[in-house]
C-alpha cells in the first residue's frame, strides 16, 4: 500500500500535535472559544459555570462572547477541547433536549454517585472533565460503564454458548 493511500485510510495516524508555543497556532486555536461558549449555553449552564469549566474569569468570558476573547493558555485549550468533546458525545448519544440538560441532572451512574455531572466536574477539575469525556466516549463505542460491584457480579456468571 502506498504511503498516500495509507494516509487516506488512517487519517488519525497522520495528525500532528499542534505546537502551542507558536503564537499563530495559539491564536488559531483560541478562536474556537466563542463556539465553546455557545455549546455551554446550549447545555444550559450559567455564566459562572461556563467560566469555571473554561478556566476563565467572568469578565474574560463576557469579552469572548462578543468576539474579543483572550489568547488561551494550554490549560484553557485543554478545557475547551474537553467541553467540545463532551458536547459532541452528548449530541451523538441523545436527542437535543436530553443532551442539553444532561450535565445539570442528577446521575446515579459511577462516578457521579447521585450528583450532577457539572457538580462532579466542579469538584474534580480537569481530571473529572477527562473522566466525563471518557465515560461518554465509552458509551459512544458501546462500552457502557458499570459499577465495580456489577463488574464483580458479572465475573461470577458462567459463559454458555449454544451452537
N, C-alpha and C positions, 0 to 999 in steps of 0.2 A: 504494500500500500504506500502510495506516495505521501510525502510529508504534508502536502496541501490537503489531500483527501482525508488524511488522519485528523488534521486541524478542523476540518469541517464536521467530522463525525464526533469529535471530542472537544467542543469549544471551551469547556471548563478547565481543561488541561493547559490551555494556552493563555489564560488570563494572567496578567501581571498585577502584583500588589501595587497600588498607587503609591507614589513617592510623596508622602505628606510633608517632606521637608522642602518640596518645590512650591514656591508661592503661587504659581499658576494653577497647580493641582489643588492646593488648599482653596483657592478662590472658586474653582470649578465645582468642587465637592460641596462647598458651603452654600452654593446657590440652591441646593436641594432643601434647605431649611424651610422655606415657605411651603413647599409641598408637604413636608413632615408635619408642620403646624396644622395644615388643612386636614391631614389624616387624623391627628389627635383631636381636632374639633369634631370630626365626624364620629370619633369614638366616644363623644360626649364627655370629654374631660374639660375641667375648668382651667382657667389661665394658670393658676398656681400649680396644678398637676402637670400641665403641659411644660411649664418652665422647669419643674423638678426633673421630669423624665429626660428633657433635652439638656439639662445641666446649664441652664441659662437663668439670668435674673428676669424678673417680670418685665423690667424696662427693656432689656435686650429682646425679649420675646415680642413685645409690642412693636419695637422698631422693625423686627424681622417680618412681622405681619404686613408691614407697609412696603416691604421690599428693600429696606435698609438694614439688613441683618449683619451681624458681625462675621468676621472670618472665624470659623470654628476651630477649636483645638482638637487634638487627637481624641480626647475623652468625649467631647461633644459629637464628633463624627461617628464614634462608636455608638453612642446613644441614638443618634439619628438613624444609623443603619439598623439597629435593633428595633426601633419604632417602625420603620418601613417594613421590616421582615415580619413583625407581629401583625401589623395591619394587613399585609398581603395574605398571610396564612389564615387569619380570621375570615377574610372575604373569600377565600377559596373554600374553606370548610363550611361556612354558614351563609344563610341568606343575609342581606344587608342589615335588617333590623336586629337580628340575633348577634351578628358580628359587632355592630356598633355599640351594643350595650354590654358585651361580654366582659370587658375589663372592669366594669363597675358593679357586676353582680357577684354575690357570694358564691363560692365554689367549694364543694366538698372534696374535689379531687386532690390527690397528692400533687404538689406540695402545699396547696393553698389552705387546707385544714379549716374550711369554713369562711375564710376571709376573702375579700375580693382580690383578683389579680393585681389591681392597682395598689392596694394596701401591701400586698406581698412584695411588689417591686419597690414601693416606697421604703419598706423596712430593710430590704436586702440589697438595694443599689444595683449596679451594673451586673454583678453575678446573678441576681434574681431576674433581671431582664433577660440575660442569656438563658436562664432556666425556662422562662416562659416561652422564649423563642424556640428552644429545643423541644419543649413539650408540644407546641403547635406543629412544628415541622415533623415530629414523630407521628402525630395524628394524621398529617397530610400523607405520610408514607404508609399508613396502616399499622404502625407500631404503637397502638394505643397504650398510654401509661396505665399502670396498675399499682396498687399499693404493695408494699413489701409483704404484707400478710397474704394478699391474693396470689402473689408470685409463689410464696412458700406452699400454699394450699394446692396450687396447680402442679407443683413438682411432685406431689404425692399421688396424682392420678396415673393410672396405668394407661398406656397407649395401646389401643386396639385398632387394627386395620383389617377390614374385611374386603377381600378382593373378589 
